[in-house]
C-alpha cells in the first residue's frame, strides 16, 4: 500500500477535527475521514457513517441582548408590582 502524502493527512485531520466548518458539503468530511482510515490501513464504508457522527447545524442565535434585558426587566417590575413592594418609579428615557 502506498502512503498518502503528509499534506493530505494533515488536511484530513484539520477537516475531521472541525466538521462544523463543512456542514454545507458533508462529502468533504467523509473524504477526509476515508483518508484518515486509509492512512491507518483500515477499510471505510461511507454508508455506515450516520448523521449523528457529523456535528449538527448550530442552533439559531439567541435573541438580542437588548430584547432579553427588556423582557427580564419587565418581568421583574411585574413581580414587584404583584408582591406589592414599593420600588422606585421607572426612569424616563
N, C-alpha and C positions, 0 to 999 in steps of 0.2 A: 504494500500500500504506500502511495506517495503522500508525504506530509504536506499539509497546507501551508502556505506562506504565513509567517508570523503576523504580518499586517492584517491578513484576513481573519485570523483568530482573534487578534486584539479588537478589531472592528466588531466581530461577532460578540465578544464579551461585553463591549460597550452597549450594543443594542440589547442584548439579553438582560443586562443589568438595569436598563431604563425602558421597559416595554411601553410605559405610558406615553413616551415620546413618539411612538409609532402606531398609535391606535387607528389612524386613518388607513393603514395598509398592514394588516396582520401578516401578510406574506413575508414582509421584511423580517419580522420577529421569527417566523417559522424557519426561514432560510438561515438566519443566524444560529438558531437552536440546532438545526441539522448540521451546520458546520462544526459547532462545538462537540456534538455527539460523534461526528466522523473523526475529529481530531483524537478523541479518546478510543477510537476503534469500535464504537458501539453503533448498532443499527438504529434507525429512526423511522417511525411510521407516522407521518403527519396526521393521519386520520384519528390517531389516538390522542392528539393534543386537543383537550377540551377547552371550551371558553373560560372555565374557571381557572385555567392555568395562565390565562392572559389577564392582566390588570384591567378592570372595568373602567369605563369612561368616568372622569371625575364628576362628582355631584354638582348641581347648579350652585352658583355662588350665592352666599347668604345675602340677605337684604342689606342695603347700605347702612352704615353706622348711624347716620342721621335719623333714618326711619326707626332703627332699633331704639335709640335714645328717646325719641319722641313717644314711641309705644310704651316703653318701660316707665318713662316719666308720667305719662297719663295714667297708667295702671296704679302707680304709687299714689298719685293725687286722688284717684278714685277710692283707694283703700283708706287713705287718711280721712277723706270725707265720710266714708261709710262707718268708720270707727268713731267718728265724732271728735277727732283730735283737732285742736286749734293749731294751725300751721301758718306760715307766712303766706300772704296773698301772692298769687303769681306775679312775676315781674313783667312789666310791659316791654314788648320787643320793639 
